[in-house]
C-alpha cells in the first residue's frame, strides 16, 4: 500500500465523517412542516408579548401584575418553542 492509497482512504473517511456529522446536527428543514410553522408562530407571539411587556412596564408603572403576567406568558411561549426545536 503506497502513500497515495493511504491518503485516498483517509480523505474518504473524513468526508464520510463530515456527512454523518452534518446529518446529526444540521437537520435542515424540519421533516414536519407543521412543527416549523408552530415554532414560527410561537416565536413571533413571544416577540410581540415581550414588546408589550416592555411597553406596559414604562407606560403603566403601577400595573406590576399586568407586566409580570404578560412577561411570564411570553417566556412560557418561548420555552414551548425551545422544546419544539429540540424535540422534533
LOGUNU-160824 format. One record per residue: residue number from 1; z, x, y of N, C-alpha, C in turn. Coordinates in Angstrom, 1 decimal, padded with zeros to 4 digits. Each point is the difference from the previous one (the first is absolute). Example, Ala and Ser with C-alpha at 12.3 -4.5 7.8 and 13.67 -1.06 7.14 Angstrom:
// LOGUNU-160824
NUKOL   i     nw     nu     nv    caw    cau    cav     cw     cu     cv
NUKOL   1  007.8  013.2 -005.7  000.0 -000.9  001.2  000.0  000.9  001.2
NUKOL   2 -000.7 -000.4  001.1  000.0  000.9  001.1  000.8 -000.8  001.1
//
This chain:
// LOGUNU-160824
NUKOL   i     nw     nu     nv    caw    cau    cav     cw     cu     cv
NUKOL   1  000.0  000.9 -001.2  000.0 -000.9  001.2  000.0  000.9  001.2
NUKOL   2 -001.0 -000.2  000.9 -000.1  000.9  001.2  000.7 -000.7  001.2
NUKOL   3  000.0  000.7  001.1  000.6 -000.5  001.2 -000.6 -001.3  000.6
NUKOL   4 -001.3 -000.1 -000.1 -000.7 -001.2  000.5  000.4 -001.2 -000.8
NUKOL   5  000.2  000.1 -001.3  000.4 -001.2 -000.8  001.4 -000.4  000.3
NUKOL   6  000.9  001.0  000.2  001.4 -000.3  000.4  000.0 -000.7  001.3
NUKOL   7 -000.7  000.5  001.0  000.0 -000.6  001.3 -000.6 -001.4  000.0
NUKOL   8 -001.0 -000.3 -000.8 -000.5 -001.3 -000.2  001.0 -001.0 -000.6
NUKOL   9  000.7  000.5 -001.0  001.1 -000.9 -000.6  001.1 -000.3  001.0
NUKOL  10  000.4  001.0  000.7  001.1 -000.2  001.0 -000.5 -000.9  001.1
NUKOL  11 -001.2  000.1  000.5 -000.6 -000.9  001.0  000.0 -001.4 -000.5
NUKOL  12 -000.5 -000.2 -001.2  000.0 -001.4 -000.6  001.4 -000.6 -000.1
NUKOL  13  001.0  000.8 -000.4  001.3 -000.5 -000.1  000.6 -000.3  001.3
NUKOL  14 -000.2  000.8  001.0  000.5 -000.3  001.4 -000.7 -001.3  000.5
NUKOL  15 -001.3 -000.2 -000.2 -000.7 -001.2  000.5  000.6 -001.2 -000.7
NUKOL  16  000.2  000.1 -001.3  000.5 -001.2 -000.8  001.4 -000.3  000.5
NUKOL  17  000.8  001.0  000.3  001.4 -000.2  000.5  000.0 -000.7  001.3
NUKOL  18 -000.9  000.4  000.9 -000.2 -000.6  001.3 -000.4 -001.5 -000.1
NUKOL  19 -000.9 -000.3 -000.9 -000.4 -001.4 -000.2  001.1 -000.8 -000.5
NUKOL  20  000.8  000.5 -000.9  001.1 -000.8 -000.6  001.1 -000.2  001.1
NUKOL  21  000.2  001.1  000.8  001.0 -000.1  001.0 -000.4 -001.0  001.1
NUKOL  22 -001.3 -000.1  000.3 -000.5 -000.9  001.0  000.2 -001.4 -000.5
NUKOL  23 -000.3 -000.3 -001.3  000.1 -001.3 -000.5  001.5 -000.4  000.0
NUKOL  24  000.9  000.9 -000.3  001.4 -000.4 -000.1  000.6 -000.3  001.4
NUKOL  25 -000.3  000.8  001.0  000.6 -000.2  001.3 -000.8 -000.8  001.0
NUKOL  26 -001.3  000.0 -000.1 -000.8 -000.6  001.0 -000.8 -001.1 -000.7
NUKOL  27  000.6 -001.2 -000.1 -000.7 -001.1 -000.7 -001.2 -000.5  000.8
NUKOL  28 -000.1  000.3  001.3 -001.0 -000.5  000.8  000.2 -001.5  000.2
NUKOL  29 -001.0 -000.8  000.0  000.1 -001.4  000.3  000.8 -000.7 -001.2
NUKOL  30  000.9 -000.8  000.4  000.8 -000.7 -001.1 -000.9 -000.7 -000.9
NUKOL  31  000.4  000.0 -001.3 -000.8 -000.7 -001.0  000.2 -001.5  000.2
NUKOL  32  001.0 -000.4  000.7  000.3 -001.5  000.3 -000.2 -000.2  001.5
NUKOL  33 -001.0 -000.6  000.4 -000.3 -000.2  001.4  001.0 -000.9  000.7
NUKOL  34  000.6 -000.9 -000.8  001.0 -000.9  000.6  001.3  000.7  000.4
NUKOL  35  000.3  001.1 -000.8  001.2  000.8  000.4 -000.3  000.8  001.3
NUKOL  36 -001.2  000.5  000.1 -000.4  000.7  001.2  000.0 -000.9  001.2
NUKOL  37 -000.5 -001.2 -000.2  000.0 -001.0  001.1  001.5 -000.4  000.4
NUKOL  38  000.8 -000.2 -001.0  001.4 -000.4  000.3  000.7  001.2  000.7
NUKOL  39 -000.3  001.2 -000.4  000.6  001.2  000.7 -000.4  000.0  001.5
NUKOL  40 -001.3 -000.2  000.2 -000.5  000.0  001.4  000.7 -001.1  000.8
NUKOL  41  000.1 -001.2 -000.5  000.6 -001.1  000.7  001.5  000.3  000.3
NUKOL  42  000.7  000.5 -001.0  001.4  000.4  000.2  000.2  001.1  001.0
NUKOL  43 -000.9  000.9  000.0  000.1  001.1  001.0 -000.2 -000.5  001.4
NUKOL  44 -001.1 -000.8  000.2 -000.2 -000.6  001.3  001.2 -000.9  000.5
NUKOL  45  000.5 -000.8 -001.0  001.1 -000.8  000.4  001.2  000.8  000.4
NUKOL  46  000.2  001.1 -000.7  001.1  000.9  000.3 -000.1  000.6  001.4
NUKOL  47 -001.3  000.4  000.4 -000.2  000.5  001.3  000.2 -001.0  001.1
NUKOL  48 -000.4 -001.2 -000.2  000.2 -001.1  000.9  001.5 -000.3  000.2
NUKOL  49  000.7  000.0 -001.2  001.5 -000.2  000.1  000.7  001.1  000.7
NUKOL  50 -000.4  001.2 -000.2  000.6  001.1  000.6 -000.1  000.0  001.5
NUKOL  51 -001.3 -000.3  000.5 -000.2 -000.2  001.4  000.8 -001.1  000.6
NUKOL  52  000.1 -001.1 -000.8  000.7 -001.2  000.5  001.5  000.4  000.1
NUKOL  53  000.5  000.7 -000.9  001.4  000.5  000.1  000.3  000.8  001.2
NUKOL  54 -000.9  000.9  000.3  000.1  000.9  001.2  000.0 -000.8  001.3
NUKOL  55 -001.0 -001.0  000.0  000.0 -000.9  001.2  001.2 -000.8  000.1
NUKOL  56  000.5 -000.5 -001.0  001.3 -000.8  000.0  001.1  000.9  000.5
NUKOL  57  000.1  001.2 -000.5  001.1  000.9  000.4  000.0  000.2  001.5
NUKOL  58 -001.1  000.2  000.6  000.0  000.3  001.5 -000.1 -001.3  000.8
NUKOL  59 -000.7 -001.0 -000.5 -000.1 -001.2  000.8  001.2 -000.9  000.0
NUKOL  60  000.7 -000.1 -001.2  001.1 -000.8 -000.2  001.2  000.8 -000.5
NUKOL  61  000.6  000.8  000.8  001.1  000.9 -000.4  001.2 -000.7 -000.6
NUKOL  62  000.2 -001.2  000.4  001.2 -000.8 -000.5 -000.3 -000.6 -001.4
NUKOL  63 -001.2  000.0 -000.5 -000.4 -000.6 -001.2  000.0  001.0 -001.2
NUKOL  64  001.1  000.6 -000.2  000.1  001.1 -001.1 -000.3 -000.6 -001.4
NUKOL  65  000.5 -001.2 -000.3 -000.2 -000.5 -001.3 -001.5 -000.2 -000.2
NUKOL  66 -000.7 -000.5  000.9 -001.5 -000.2 -000.1 -000.7  001.3 -000.2
NUKOL  67  000.4  001.0  000.8 -000.6  001.4 -000.1  000.2  000.5 -001.4
NUKOL  68  001.3 -000.1 -000.5  000.2  000.6 -001.4 -000.7 -000.8 -001.1
NUKOL  69 -000.1 -001.3  000.2 -000.7 -000.8 -001.0 -001.4  000.3 -000.1
NUKOL  70 -000.7  000.1  001.2 -001.4  000.3  000.0 -000.2  001.5 -000.5
NUKOL  71  000.8  000.9  000.4 -000.1  001.4 -000.4  000.2  000.1 -001.5
NUKOL  72  001.0 -000.6 -000.5  000.3  000.0 -001.4 -001.1 -000.6 -000.8
NUKOL  73 -000.5 -001.1  000.5 -001.1 -000.7 -000.7 -001.3  000.9 -000.1
NUKOL  74 -000.2  000.8  001.1 -001.2  000.9  000.0  000.3  001.1 -001.0
NUKOL  75  001.2  000.5 -000.1  000.3  001.1 -000.9 -000.2 -000.5 -001.5
NUKOL  76  000.4 -001.2 -000.2 -000.1 -000.6 -001.4 -001.5 -000.1 -000.4
NUKOL  77 -000.8 -000.4  001.0 -001.4 -000.1 -000.3 -000.6  001.4 -000.3
NUKOL  78  000.4  001.0  000.7 -000.4  001.4 -000.2  000.4  000.5 -001.4
NUKOL  79  001.2 -000.4 -000.4  000.5  000.4 -001.3 -000.8 -000.6 -001.1
NUKOL  80 -000.4 -001.3  000.2 -000.8 -000.7 -001.0 -001.4  000.7 -000.1
NUKOL  81 -000.6  000.4  001.1 -001.2  000.6  000.1  000.1  001.4 -000.7
NUKOL  82  001.1  000.7  000.2  000.2  001.3 -000.6  000.1 -000.1 -001.5
NUKOL  83  000.7 -001.1 -000.5  000.1 -000.2 -001.4 -001.4 -000.3 -000.6
NUKOL  84 -000.8 -000.8  000.6 -001.3 -000.3 -000.5 -000.9  001.3  000.0
NUKOL  85  000.2  000.8  000.9 -000.8  001.3  000.1  000.2  000.8 -001.2
NUKOL  86  001.2  000.2 -000.5  000.3  000.9 -001.1  000.0 -000.7 -001.3
NUKOL  87  000.1 -001.3 -000.1  000.1 -000.7 -001.3 -001.4 -000.5 -000.5
NUKOL  88 -001.0 -000.1  000.9 -001.3 -000.5 -000.4 -001.1  000.9  000.4
//
